[in-house]
Amino acid sequence: MKKVLLVNPFLTVYLDDPAGISPPLGLAYLASYLERQGVKVKILDAAAEGIEKVREIGGKKRYGLPEEEIIKRIKDFSPEIVGITCQSTLHAKDAQETAAIVKKANPKILVVMGGAHPSALPEEVLSDKNIDLVVRGEGEVTLGEIVNNYSNGSTPLTISNLINILGISYREGKKIVNNPPRPLIKNLDSLPFPARHLLPMAIYLREINKGTNYCQKKRVFTMMTSRGCPGNCIYCAVRTVWGRKWRGRSPSNVVDEIETLIKDYHAEEIHFLDDSLSVDKPRLLGICEEIIKRKIKIKWTTPNGIAVWLLDKGLLLKMKKAGCYRLTFGLESGNKKILKNFIGKDYDYQKAKEIISFASSIGLWTVGTFIFGFPYEKKEQINETINFAKDTDLDFAVFYIANPFPGTPMFEIYQKENLLPLSGAYEMVRGGKSLFFSHEELQKLQAKAFSLFWQNRLKKPQLFLRKIRSFDDLSYATRLGKNFLKMVSGSLIKVKGIAALWK
């Protein structure tokens, strides 16, 4: 029986950033797919298992297992293949360091890397000699073929029996070869549920209830009911892994997984991590009806955002009845030119306000996410975004600084305009700069946006009060209120003395 170890690397963040761990569902899907093929699989979440082992490295802090513990785990399991998930920006370096540790433990191990960063930049990733193969895009079938065809009996390492596999990149002498892409999985119901039994689920549950969180319940789990996004947003890196073709699981399959989570883990709340949960309205309605029909008591929300223009009042009422309690809307910009001509998204502002207002009126908590600091965006356009957020009935607004991820059209614009840091894409984790603002100025504008929004919400307590319809609502509103006051005071401190930016 072949043995495969899947690794979520340790996590390096800035000194004032939290860890923010969550179950690596991508690895859990890979693991369940391989298990079904009869492969012996383990998952090592080095970040979660070493979350309390924090150390300072190069002016940043690192959460996770130290090198010697990772080497011990590798030697104890003795896998032929190690797969490492790799995200863009700062965390790509963590994945590269993890690959070096694997080779240090055993140079004969085949190191395979997948995820957003290697899918976008396979040539750059394979310049690291510790990485043997890159899996581009969706990984289950590709990794399954790698495992079935690989044999490490020869030294030095050869991968000649792998070179015809779709969706991989590899070195051939000094050249990087990118095989044709792997066709996307059409029937997502054919995939087994993620192998959560291989993950330290107790750690995730413990960590999500620490500090500030916005969950209504304590036993919170994540799910993905679809893959891909038909949108064409200039900043989005989703397409590098899942593609633009949207594919959804059937309502019965989705609700089967919810029931499994309740049975196996006593789940009380689900966070749907889909990038486009509402693309197929009949399917989303079907999920809600299936939850109601089976009389499942569950709370759920959409932290990655849901398209406000695809919702209607009837669907919102059904979502509320099925346990939805909070919606996050990706609204992005209050300036139509930036929204349509630069971002590549278009919706009617007035209709969006109406949907948000209706959602709020039926007791749903609402969050809006906004982005500014795009290369060509001016202060007046940023002001329009802030004013738009204030003019809605949103309970909360989150303002991000534009971040050019590798593999996106926006990254190419930042390259063309020389707006990337000297260290390249790796430090682009908190947003960049623009042609009109330095990164520091954008941070001040961000703080000011938060402050103006919160000051506005202090004048509208009715938005919060009308959501209190039960003891659970009261308890949740009280906790949100405490978080709200912390954010208001923090924002006011940050923006003190920067009024000149707004003259």
VEXKOL-595290 format. One record per residue: residue number from 1; x, y, z of N, C-alpha, C in turn. Coordinates in steps of 0.1 Angstrom, whole numbers. Layout:
BEGIN
 num   n_X   n_Y   n_Z  ca_X  ca_Y  ca_Z   c_X   c_Y   c_Z
 NUM     X     Y     Z     X     Y     Z     X     Y     Z
...
% end
This chain:
BEGIN
 num   n_X   n_Y   n_Z  ca_X  ca_Y  ca_Z   c_X   c_Y   c_Z
   1     8   -12     0     0     0     0     9    12     0
   2     7    21   -10    14    34   -10    10    43     1
   3    19    51     5    16    61    16    19    75    12
   4     9    83    15     9    97    11     7   106    23
   5    16   116    25    14   126    35    10   139    29
   6    -1   145    33    -5   158    29    -3   168    40
   7     4   179    36     9   189    46     3   203    44
   8    -3   208    54    -6   222    55     5   229    63
   9    13   238    56    25   243    62    22   251    75
  10    33   254    83    32   263    94    29   277    88
  11    25   286    97    19   299    93    27   310    98
  12    33   318    89    41   330    92    33   343    89
  13    31   351    99    23   363    97    30   375   103
  14    25   387   101    31   399   107    29   399   122
  15    37   406   129    37   406   144    24   409   150
  16    16   418   143     3   422   149    -9   415   143
  17    -6   404   136   -17   397   130   -20   384   138
  18   -33   380   138   -37   368   145   -34   356   136
  19   -35   344   141   -31   332   133   -42   329   123
  20   -54   328   127   -65   326   118   -65   312   111
  21   -64   301   119   -64   288   112   -78   283   110
  22   -79   274   100   -92   267    97   -89   254    90
  23   -98   245    90   -95   232    84   -92   233    69
  24   -81   227    65   -77   228    50   -86   218    42
  25   -98   223    38  -107   214    32  -101   208    19
  26   -93   216    12   -87   211     0   -79   198     2
  27   -71   198    12   -63   186    16   -72   175    20
  28   -83   178    27   -92   168    32  -100   161    21
  29  -103   169    10  -109   163    -2   -99   154    -9
  30   -86   158   -10   -76   150   -16   -74   137    -9
  31   -74   138     5   -72   126    13   -84   116    11
  32   -96   121    12  -107   112    10  -107   105    -4
  33  -104   112   -14  -103   107   -27   -92    96   -28
  34   -81    98   -22   -70    88   -22   -74    76   -13
  35   -80    78    -2   -85    67     7   -94    58    -1
  36  -103    64    -9  -112    55   -17  -105    47   -27
  37   -92    51   -31   -84    43   -40   -75    33   -33
  38   -77    32   -20   -69    23   -12   -55    28    -8
  39   -53    41    -8   -40    46    -5   -40    50    10
  40   -29    47    17   -27    51    31   -24    65    32
  41   -32    74    38   -31    88    38   -31    93    52
  42   -22   103    54   -23   111    66   -22   126    63
  43   -28   134    71   -27   149    69   -20   155    81
  44   -10   163    78    -2   170    89    -5   185    87
  45   -14   190    96   -16   204    96    -6   210   106
  46     5   214   101    16   219   109    12   232   116
  47     4   240   110    -1   253   116   -10   250   128
  48   -20   242   126   -30   239   137   -23   232   148
  49   -16   221   145   -11   213   156     0   220   164
  50     6   230   158    16   238   166    11   252   168
  51    -2   254   169    -7   268   170    -2   275   182
  52     1   268   193     5   275   205    20   276   206
  53    27   271   195    42   272   195    46   284   186
  54    46   295   192    48   308   184    62   312   186
  55    69   316   175    83   321   176    85   332   166
  56    94   341   169    96   352   160   107   348   150
  57   104   351   137   114   347   126   114   359   116
  58   125   365   115   127   376   105   117   387   107
  59   115   392   119   106   403   121    91   399   119
  60    88   386   118    74   382   118    73   371   128
  61    61   366   130    59   355   140    53   343   132
  62    58   331   137    54   319   130    46   310   140
  63    35   305   136    27   296   143    29   282   137
  64    32   272   145    32   259   139    43   250   145
  65    43   238   140    53   228   145    67   232   140
  66    77   230   148    91   233   144    96   222   135
  67   107   225   128   113   217   118   116   202   124
  68   121   201   136   125   188   141   112   179   143
  69   101   185   147    89   178   149    83   173   135
  70    84   182   125    79   178   112    87   167   106
  71   100   167   108   109   157   103   106   144   110
  72   103   144   123   100   132   131    87   126   126
  73    77   134   123    64   129   118    66   123   104
  74    75   129    96    77   123    82    84   109    84
  75    94   109    92   102    96    94    93    85   100
  76    84    89   109    76    79   116    66    73   106
  77    61    81    97    51    76    87    57    70    75
  78    69    76    71    77    71    59    69    71    46
  79    64    82    42    56    83    29    65    83    17
  80    59    77     6    66    78    -7    64    92   -13
  81    53    98   -11    49   111   -17    44   120    -6
  82    48   133    -7    43   143     2    37   154    -6
  83    24   157    -4    18   168   -11    17   180    -2
  84    20   192    -6    20   204     2    11   214    -5
  85     2   220     3    -7   230    -2     0   244    -1
  86    -1   252   -11     6   265   -12    -2   276   -16
  87    -4   286    -7   -12   298   -11    -2   309   -15
  88    -8   319   -21     0   330   -26     4   340   -15
  89    12   350   -18    17   360    -9    26   354     1
  90    26   360    13    36   356    23    37   341    26
  91    26   334    25    26   320    29    32   311    19
  92    35   316     7    42   307    -3    56   304     2
  93    62   313     9    75   310    15    74   298    25
  94    63   298    33    62   287    43    61   274    36
  95    54   273    24    53   261    17    67   257    11
  96    75   266     7    88   263     1    97   258    12
  97    96   264    24   105   259    35   100   245    40
  98    87   243    39    82   229    42    88   219    33
  99    88   222    20    94   213    10   109   210    13
 100   116   220    17   130   217    21   131   208    33
 101   122   210    42   122   201    54   119   187    50
 102   110   185    41   106   171    36   119   165    30
 103   125   172    21   137   166    15   148   163    25
 104   149   171    35   159   169    46   156   156    53
 105   143   154    55   139   141    62   142   129    53
 106   140   130    40   142   119    31   143   124    17
 107   155   125    11   156   131    -2   149   123   -13
 108   145   111   -11   138   102   -21   123   105   -22
 109   118   112   -12   103   115   -12   100   124   -24
 110    89   120   -31    84   129   -42    76   140   -36
 111    81   152   -38    74   164   -32    65   170   -43
 112    52   171   -41    42   176   -50    36   188   -43
 113    35   199   -51    29   211   -45    17   216   -54
 114     6   219   -47    -6   224   -54   -12   236   -46
 115   -22   242   -52   -28   254   -46   -28   266   -56
 116   -32   277   -50   -33   289   -59   -19   294   -64
 117    -9   294   -56     4   299   -60    11   291   -71
 118    12   278   -69    19   270   -79    10   269   -92
 119    -3   269   -90   -12   269  -102   -10   282  -111
 120    -7   293  -104    -5   305  -111     9   307  -117
 121    19   302  -109    33   304  -112    41   291  -111
 122    38   281  -119    45   268  -118    60   269  -121
 123    64   278  -130    78   280  -133    86   285  -121
 124    80   295  -115    87   300  -103    88   290   -92
 125    77   283   -90    77   273   -79    88   262   -82
 126    88   257   -94    97   246   -98   112   251   -99
 127   114   264   -98   128   268   -97   135   264   -84
 128   126   260   -74   131   254   -62   133   239   -64
 129   145   234   -62   149   220   -65   143   211   -55
 130   137   216   -44   131   207   -34   117   203   -38
 131   112   209   -49    98   206   -54    99   199   -67
 132    94   187   -67    95   178   -79    84   180   -89
 133    72   182   -85    60   183   -93    51   194   -88
 134    44   201   -98    33   210   -95    20   204  -100
 135    10   204   -92    -4   201   -96   -11   215   -99
 136   -15   217  -111   -22   229  -114   -37   227  -114
 137   -44   236  -107   -59   235  -107   -64   225   -98
 138   -76   219  -101   -83   209   -93   -74   197   -91
 139   -73   192   -79   -62   182   -77   -65   168   -75
 140   -78   164   -72   -81   151   -68   -77   140   -79
 141   -82   142   -91   -79   132  -101   -64   132  -105
 142   -58   144  -106   -44   145  -109   -35   138   -99
 143   -37   141   -86   -29   135   -76   -32   120   -75
 144   -44   116   -77   -47   101   -78   -39    94   -89
 145   -37   100  -100   -29    94  -111   -14    94  -108
 146   -10   105  -101     4   106   -97     7    94   -88
 147    -1    92   -78     1    82   -68     1    68   -74
 148    -9    66   -84   -10    53   -90     1    49   -99
 149     8    60  -105    18    57  -115    32    59  -110
 150    34    64   -98    47    67   -93    54    56   -86
 151    67    54   -89    75    45   -81    88    51   -79
 152    93    51   -66   105    58   -63   117    48   -61
 153   116    37   -68   127    27   -67   140    31   -73
 154   141    41   -81   153    44   -87   159    57   -81
 155   172    57   -81   180    69   -76   191    72   -87
 156   192    85   -91   184    96   -86   169    95   -91
 157   161   104   -85   147   104   -87   144   106  -102
 158   135    97  -107   130    99  -121   115   100  -120
 159   109   107  -129    94   108  -130    90   105  -144
 160    97    97  -151    94    95  -165    80    88  -167
 161    75    81  -157    62    74  -158    51    84  -154
 162    54    96  -152    44   106  -148    41   117  -158
 163    50   118  -168    50   130  -177    38   131  -186
 164    30   121  -187    18   122  -196     6   125  -188
 165     7   128  -175    -4   131  -166    -9   146  -169
 166   -22   147  -171   -27   161  -173   -27   169  -160
 167   -25   182  -162   -26   191  -151   -13   192  -142
 168    -2   187  -147    10   188  -139    21   196  -146
 169    30   201  -139    42   208  -144    54   202  -138
 170    65   201  -145    77   194  -140    89   199  -148
 171   101   196  -142   114   200  -148   118   189  -158
 172   123   194  -170   129   185  -179   142   191  -183
 173   153   187  -176   166   194  -177   164   208  -171
 174   168   218  -179   166   232  -175   153   238  -179
 175   145   230  -185   132   235  -190   121   231  -181
 176   111   239  -180    98   236  -173    88   232  -183
 177    82   221  -181    71   216  -189    58   217  -182
 178    48   223  -189    35   224  -184    26   216  -193
 179    22   204  -187    13   196  -195    -1   203  -197
 180    -9   198  -206   -22   204  -208   -30   203  -195
 181   -40   212  -194   -47   213  -181   -56   201  -179
 182   -59   198  -167   -69   187  -164   -83   192  -165
 183   -92   184  -173  -106   188  -173  -112   189  -159
 184  -121   198  -157  -127   200  -144  -136   188  -141
 185  -138   185  -129  -147   174  -124  -161   179  -126
 186  -169   172  -135  -183   177  -138  -192   174  -127
 187  -192   162  -121  -201   157  -111  -194   158   -97
 188  -196   169   -90  -190   170   -77  -196   160   -67
 189  -208   155   -69  -214   145   -61  -206   132   -61
 190  -198   130   -71  -190   118   -72  -178   118   -62
 191  -175   130   -56  -164   130   -47  -169   127   -33
 192  -161   119   -25  -164   116   -11  -163   129    -3
 193  -170   129     8  -169   141    17  -155   142    22
 194  -151   154    26  -137   156    31  -133   147    43
 195  -121   143    43  -116   133    53  -113   141    66
 196  -123   146    73  -121   154    85  -116   145    96
 197  -118   132    95  -112   123   105   -97   123   106
 198   -91   128    95   -76   129    95   -71   143   100
 199   -80   152   104   -77   165   108   -79   167   123
 200   -71   176   129   -73   178   144   -85   188   146
 201   -97   182   144  -109   190   145  -111   197   158
 202  -107   191   169  -108   197   182  -101   210   183
 203   -89   211   176   -81   224   177   -89   235   169
 204   -95   232   158  -102   243   150  -114   248   159
 205  -121   238   165  -132   242   173  -128   251   185
 206  -117   247   191  -112   255   202  -107   269   198
 207  -100   270   187   -95   283   182  -105   292   177
 208  -116   287   171  -126   297   165  -134   303   176
 209  -134   297   188  -141   304   200  -132   312   208
 210  -120   314   204  -111   323   211  -112   338   206
 211  -110   347   215  -109   361   211  -122   366   204
 212  -120   375   194  -132   381   187  -136   372   176
 213  -149   368   176  -154   360   165  -169   365   163
 214  -174   362   151  -188   366   148  -197   355   146
 215  -194   343   152  -202   331   150  -213   332   161
 216  -225   326   157  -236   326   166  -235   314   176
 217  -230   303   171  -228   290   178  -213   287   181
 218  -211   277   189  -197   273   192  -191   262   184
 219  -200   253   180  -195   242   172  -197   245   157
 220  -186   251   151  -187   257   138  -178   249   128
 221  -184   246   117  -177   238   107  -178   244    93
 222  -169   242    84  -169   247    71  -172   237    61
 223  -178   242    50  -182   233    39  -180   241    25
 224  -179   233    15  -180   239     1  -190   231    -7
 225  -200   238   -12  -210   231   -19  -209   233   -34
 226  -199   241   -39  -197   243   -53  -183   247   -55
 227  -179   247   -68  -166   251   -72  -166   260   -84
 228  -157   270   -85  -157   278   -97  -165   291   -95
 229  -163   300  -104  -171   313  -104  -171   318  -118
 230  -183   321  -123  -185   326  -137  -181   341  -138
 231  -178   347  -127  -175   361  -127  -161   364  -133
 232  -158   376  -136  -146   379  -142  -139   391  -135
 233  -139   391  -122  -133   401  -114  -118   401  -115
 234  -113   413  -117   -99   415  -121   -89   410  -110
 235   -94   410   -98   -85   407   -87   -85   393   -82
 236   -95   385   -87   -98   372   -81   -89   361   -87
 237   -83   353   -77   -74   342   -81   -81   328   -81
 238   -95   328   -79  -102   316   -78  -100   307   -91
 239  -100   314  -102   -99   307  -115   -87   299  -116
 240   -76   302  -109   -63   295  -111   -65   280  -106
 241   -74   278   -96   -76   265   -91   -89   259   -96
 242  -100   266   -95  -113   260   -97  -119   264  -111
 243  -113   274  -118  -117   278  -131  -130   287  -130
 244  -134   291  -142  -146   300  -142  -159   293  -144
 245  -158   280  -148  -170   272  -150  -175   268  -136
 246  -187   272  -133  -193   269  -120  -199   255  -120
 247  -196   248  -109  -202   235  -108  -207   233   -93
 248  -219   228   -92  -225   227   -79  -229   213   -75
 249  -228   210   -62  -233   197   -57  -248   198   -56
 250  -254   186   -57  -269   186   -56  -273   189   -41
 251  -286   195   -40  -291   198   -26  -290   186   -17
 252  -294   174   -22  -294   162   -13  -280   159    -8
 253  -270   160   -17  -256   157   -13  -251   167    -3
 254  -255   180    -5  -250   190     4  -256   188    18
 255  -269   185    19  -276   183    32  -271   170    38
 256  -268   160    30  -262   147    36  -250   150    44
 257  -241   159    38  -229   163    45  -232   170    58
 258  -242   179    58  -246   186    70  -250   176    81
 259  -258   167    77  -263   157    86  -251   148    92
 260  -241   146    83  -229   138    88  -222   147    98
 261  -220   160    96  -213   168   105  -221   169   119
 262  -234   169   118  -242   169   130  -240   156   138
 263  -241   145   131  -239   132   137  -226   129   142
 264  -215   132   134  -201   129   138  -195   139   148
 265  -199   152   146  -192   162   154  -201   172   161
 266  -214   169   161  -224   177   168  -224   191   163
 267  -223   193   150  -222   206   144  -235   215   148
 268  -232   227   150  -243   237   153  -244   248   143
 269  -233   250   136  -232   261   126  -223   257   115
 270  -227   261   103  -220   258    90  -216   271    84
 271  -204   272    79  -199   283    71  -197   278    57
 272  -205   282    48  -203   278    34  -193   287    27
 273  -182   281    23  -170   288    18  -171   289     3
 274  -182   287    -3  -183   288   -18  -180   302   -23
 275  -174   303   -34  -172   316   -40  -184   322   -47
 276  -193   313   -51  -205   317   -58  -217   308   -54
 277  -221   309   -42  -232   300   -36  -245   302   -44
 278  -248   314   -48  -261   317   -53  -262   317   -69
 279  -252   312   -76  -252   313   -90  -265   305   -96
 280  -267   294   -90  -279   286   -94  -290   288   -83
 281  -299   297   -85  -309   300   -75  -318   288   -72
 282  -323   280   -82  -331   268   -78  -323   258   -70
 283  -310   257   -72  -302   248   -64  -302   253   -49
 284  -299   266   -47  -298   272   -34  -312   270   -27
 285  -322   273   -34  -336   271   -29  -338   256   -25
 286  -333   247   -33  -334   233   -30  -327   229   -18
 287  -315   235   -15  -307   232    -3  -315   236     9
 288  -321   248     8  -329   253    19  -341   244    22
 289  -348   240    11  -360   232    12  -356   218    18
 290  -345   213    14  -340   200    19  -337   201    34
 291  -331   212    39  -329   214    53  -342   215    61
 292  -351   222    55  -364   223    62  -372   210    62
 293  -372   203    51  -379   190    50  -374   180    60
 294  -360   180    62  -354   170    71  -354   175    85
 295  -360   187    87  -361   193   101  -348   194   108
 296  -338   198   100  -324   200   106  -323   213   113
 297  -318   213   125  -316   225   133  -301   229   131
 298  -299   239   123  -285   243   120  -285   258   117
 299  -275   265   121  -273   279   117  -262   279   106
 300  -264   288    97  -254   289    86  -252   303    81
 301  -240   305    74  -237   318    69  -228   317    57
 302  -225   328    51  -217   329    39  -205   338    40
 303  -195   334    48  -184   344    50  -176   348    38
 304  -175   340    27  -168   344    15  -176   353     6
 305  -188   356    10  -196   365     2  -207   358    -7
 306  -217   365   -10  -228   360   -19  -232   371   -28
 307  -236   368   -40  -239   379   -50  -252   385   -47
 308  -252   397   -43  -265   404   -39  -275   405   -50
 309  -270   406   -63  -278   408   -74  -285   395   -78
 310  -281   383   -72  -288   370   -76  -298   366   -65
 311  -301   375   -56  -310   372   -45  -323   379   -47
 312  -334   373   -42  -347   380   -42  -353   378   -28
 313  -365   384   -26  -371   384   -13  -376   370    -9
 314  -381   363   -19  -386   349   -16  -375   340   -12
 315  -363   341   -19  -352   332   -16  -346   336    -2
 316  -346   349     1  -341   353    14  -349   348    26
 317  -362   348    24  -371   343    34  -369   328    36
 318  -367   321    25  -365   306    26  -351   303    33
 319  -341   311    29  -328   310    36  -329   312    51
 320  -336   322    55  -338   325    69  -345   314    76
 321  -355   308    70  -362   297    76  -353   285    77
 322  -344   283    68  -335   271    68  -323   273    77
 323  -322   284    84  -311   286    94  -301   296    91
 324  -302   303    79  -292   314    76  -295   325    86
 325  -284   330    92  -285   341   101  -276   353    97
 326  -267   352    88  -258   363    84  -254   361    70
 327  -254   372    62  -249   372    49  -238   382    47
 328  -228   378    39  -218   387    35  -219   390    20
 329  -220   403    17  -221   407     3  -208   413    -2
 330  -203   408   -14  -192   414   -20  -196   426   -29
 331  -196   437   -23  -201   449   -30  -189   457   -37
 332  -177   456   -32  -165   461   -38  -163   476   -39
 333  -172   483   -47  -169   497   -49  -183   504   -51
 334  -183   517   -46  -194   526   -47  -193   535   -59
 335  -182   533   -67  -180   541   -79  -183   532   -91
 336  -192   536  -100  -196   527  -111  -185   525  -121
 337  -177   535  -123  -166   533  -133  -156   523  -128
 338  -152   524  -115  -143   514  -109  -149   500  -109
 339  -162   500  -105  -169   487  -104  -170   480  -117
 340  -174   486  -127  -177   480  -140  -165   480  -149
 341  -158   491  -151  -147   491  -161  -134   486  -156
 342  -132   486  -143  -119   481  -138  -121   468  -131
 343  -130   467  -121  -131   454  -114  -137   444  -123
 344  -147   447  -132  -153   438  -140  -166   432  -134
 345  -172   439  -125  -185   435  -119  -195   446  -121
 346  -208   442  -122  -218   453  -125  -231   448  -118
 347  -237   457  -110  -250   455  -104  -256   468  -101
 348  -269   468   -99  -277   480   -97  -276   484   -82
 349  -270   496   -79  -268   500   -65  -281   501   -58
 350  -292   506   -64  -304   508   -57  -310   494   -53
 351  -310   485   -63  -316   471   -60  -307   464   -49
 352  -294   467   -49  -286   461   -39  -290   466   -25
 353  -293   479   -24  -297   485   -12  -310   479    -7
 354  -319   477   -17  -332   471   -13  -331   457    -8
 355  -323   449   -14  -321   435    -9  -314   435     5
 356  -304   444     7  -298   445    20  -308   449    30
 357  -316   459    27  -326   464    36  -336   453    40
 358  -341   446    30  -350   435    32  -344   424    41
 359  -332   420    38  -325   410    46  -324   414    60
 360  -321   427    62  -320   432    76  -333   432    83
 361  -344   436    75  -357   437    81  -363   423    86
 362  -358   412    80  -363   399    84  -354   392    94
 363  -344   400    99  -336   395   110  -323   390   106
 364  -319   391    93  -306   386    89  -295   397    92
 365  -284   393    98  -273   402    99  -266   403    86
 366  -261   415    83  -255   418    70  -242   424    71
 367  -233   419    62  -219   424    61  -216   428    47
 368  -210   439    45  -205   443    31  -190   444    30
 369  -185   438    20  -170   439    18  -167   449     6
 370  -157   457     8  -154   468    -1  -139   468    -3
 371  -135   472   -15  -120   472   -18  -117   486   -24
 372  -107   492   -20  -102   504   -27   -87   504   -27
 373   -81   514   -34   -67   515   -35   -62   509   -48
 374   -72   507   -58   -68   502   -71   -58   512   -78
 375   -50   507   -87   -39   515   -93   -43   529   -97
 376   -55   530  -104   -59   543  -110   -70   550  -102
 377   -73   545   -91   -84   550   -83   -80   563   -75
 378   -89   573   -76   -86   586   -70   -94   587   -57
 379   -91   598   -49   -97   599   -36  -112   601   -37
 380  -117   608   -47  -131   610   -48  -138   597   -50
 381  -132   588   -58  -138   575   -60  -138   566   -47
 382  -128   567   -39  -127   561   -26  -138   566   -17
 383  -140   579   -17  -151   585    -9  -165   580   -13
 384  -167   578   -26  -179   572   -31  -182   558   -25
 385  -171   550   -24  -173   537   -18  -177   538    -4
 386  -170   546     4  -173   548    18  -187   553    20
 387  -191   563    12  -205   568    13  -215   558     9
 388  -212   550    -1  -222   539    -4  -224   530     7
 389  -213   526    14  -214   517    25  -223   523    36
 390  -221   536    39  -228   543    49  -243   544    46
 391  -246   545    33  -260   547    28  -268   535    28
 392  -262   523    30  -270   510    30  -274   507    44
 393  -282   497    46  -286   492    59  -277   480    64
 394  -264   480    59  -255   470    64  -252   472    78
 395  -251   460    85  -247   461    99  -232   463   101
 396  -225   457    92  -210   458    93  -204   460    79
 397  -193   467    78  -186   469    65  -171   466    68
 398  -165   459    58  -151   456    59  -145   462    46
 399  -134   470    49  -127   477    38  -113   471    36
 400  -111   466    24   -98   460    21   -90   469    12
 401   -77   468    13   -68   475     3   -66   465    -8
 402   -67   470   -21   -65   461   -32   -52   454   -32
 403   -53   441   -35   -42   431   -33   -40   423   -46
 404   -29   426   -54   -28   419   -66   -22   405   -65
 405   -30   395   -66   -25   381   -65   -20   376   -78
 406    -9   368   -77    -4   362   -90   -15   354   -97
 407   -14   354  -110   -24   347  -118   -36   355  -121
 408   -37   368  -117   -49   376  -120   -45   387  -129
 409   -54   393  -137   -51   404  -146   -46   416  -138
 410   -51   418  -125   -47   429  -117   -32   428  -114
 411   -27   416  -112   -13   414  -109    -4   419  -121
 412    -9   417  -133    -2   422  -145    -2   437  -146
 413   -13   443  -142   -13   458  -142    -3   463  -132
 414    -3   457  -120     7   462  -110    21   460  -115
 415    24   449  -122    37   447  -127    40   458  -138
 416    31   461  -146    33   471  -157    35   485  -151
 417    28   488  -140    29   501  -134    40   502  -123
 418    48   491  -122    59   491  -112    54   493   -98
 419    43   487   -94    36   489   -81    39   477   -72
 420    46   467   -76    49   456   -68    61   459   -59
 421    61   453   -47    73   455   -38    85   449   -44
 422    97   453   -40   109   447   -45   110   432   -43
 423   103   427   -33   103   413   -30    93   405   -38
 424    86   412   -48    77   405   -56    64   403   -50
 425    57   392   -53    43   389   -48    43   385   -34
 426    54   380   -28    53   374   -16    48   383    -4
 427    51   396    -5    47   404     6    34   411     4
 428    27   407    -7    14   413   -10     3   406    -2
 429     3   408    11    -7   401    19   -16   412    26
 430   -12   424    27   -20   434    33   -24   445    23
 431   -23   442    11   -26   452     0   -14   460    -4
 432   -15   466   -15    -3   473   -21    -4   488   -20
 433     2   494   -30     1   509   -32    -6   512   -45
 434    -8   524   -48   -14   528   -61    -6   539   -67
 435   -11   544   -79    -4   555   -85    -7   568   -78
 436   -17   568   -69   -20   581   -62   -17   580   -47
 437   -15   568   -42   -13   567   -27    -2   557   -24
 438     5   560   -14    15   550    -9     7   540     0
 439    13   529     3     7   519    11     3   525    25
 440    11   533    30     8   539    44    -4   548    43
 441    -5   556    32   -17   564    30   -29   556    28
 442   -29   545    21   -40   536    19   -44   530    33
 443   -35   527    41   -38   522    54   -46   532    63
 444   -42   545    62   -49   555    69   -63   557    63
 445   -64   557    50   -77   558    44   -86   546    49
 446   -80   535    49   -88   523    54   -93   525    68
 447   -84   530    77   -88   532    91   -99   543    91
 448   -97   553    83  -107   564    83  -121   559    78
 449  -121   550    68  -133   544    63  -140   536    74
 450  -133   528    81  -139   521    92  -145   530   103
 451  -138   541   106  -142   550   116  -155   557   112
 452  -156   562    99  -167   569    94  -179   560    94
 453  -177   547    90  -188   538    90  -194   535   104
 454  -185   533   113  -190   530   127  -196   542   133
 455  -191   554   131  -198   565   136  -212   567   131
 456  -213   564   118  -226   564   112  -236   554   118
 457  -231   542   121  -239   531   126  -244   534   141
 458  -236   542   148  -240   546   162  -253   555   161
 459  -255   560   150  -267   569   148  -279   560   144
 460  -277   547   141  -288   538   136  -289   526   144
 461  -292   527   157  -292   515   166  -304   506   162
 462  -314   511   155  -326   503   151  -322   492   142
 463  -311   493   135  -306   482   126  -303   470   134
 464  -297   472   146  -293   461   154  -305   456   163
 465  -313   466   168  -324   462   177  -335   454   171
 466  -338   456   158  -348   449   152  -345   434   149
 467  -332   431   151  -329   417   149  -330   408   161
 468  -333   414   172  -334   407   185  -349   401   186
 469  -350   388   183  -363   382   183  -363   369   192
 470  -352   366   198  -351   355   207  -340   357   217
 471  -338   348   227  -327   349   236  -314   347   229
 472  -314   338   219  -301   336   211  -298   349   204
 473  -308   356   198  -305   368   191  -299   379   201
 474  -305   379   213  -301   389   223  -286   386   227
 475  -283   373   229  -270   369   233  -260   373   222
 476  -263   370   210  -255   373   198  -253   388   197
 477  -264   395   198  -263   410   196  -254   416   207
 478  -255   411   219  -247   416   230  -232   414   227
 479  -229   402   222  -215   399   219  -210   408   207
 480  -218   410   197  -215   418   186  -213   432   190
 481  -221   437   199  -220   451   204  -207   453   211
 482  -202   443   219  -189   445   225  -178   445   215
 483  -179   437   205  -169   437   194  -170   451   187
 484  -182   455   185  -184   468   178  -177   480   185
 485  -179   480   198  -173   491   206  -157   490   206
 486  -152   478   206  -138   477   204  -133   482   191
 487  -140   479   180  -136   483   167  -137   498   166
 488  -148   504   171  -149   518   170  -138   526   177
 489  -135   521   189  -124   528   197  -111   526   190
 490  -108   514   185   -96   511   178   -94   520   165
 491  -105   521   158  -105   529   145  -103   543   148
 492  -109   549   159  -108   563   162   -93   566   166
 493   -87   557   173   -73   559   177   -64   559   164
 494   -67   550   155   -58   549   143   -59   561   134
 495   -71   567   133   -73   578   124   -70   592   130
 496   -67   592   142   -64   605   149   -52   612   142
 497   -55   624   138   -44   632   132   -42   631   117
 498   -52   624   110   -50   622    95   -60   629    87
 499   -67   639    93   -78   646    86   -73   653    74
 500   -60   656    73   -54   663    61   -56   655    49
 501   -57   642    50   -59   633    38   -73   636    32
 502   -82   641    40   -96   642    35  -100   657    32
 503   -90   666    32   -93   680    29   -95   682    14
% end
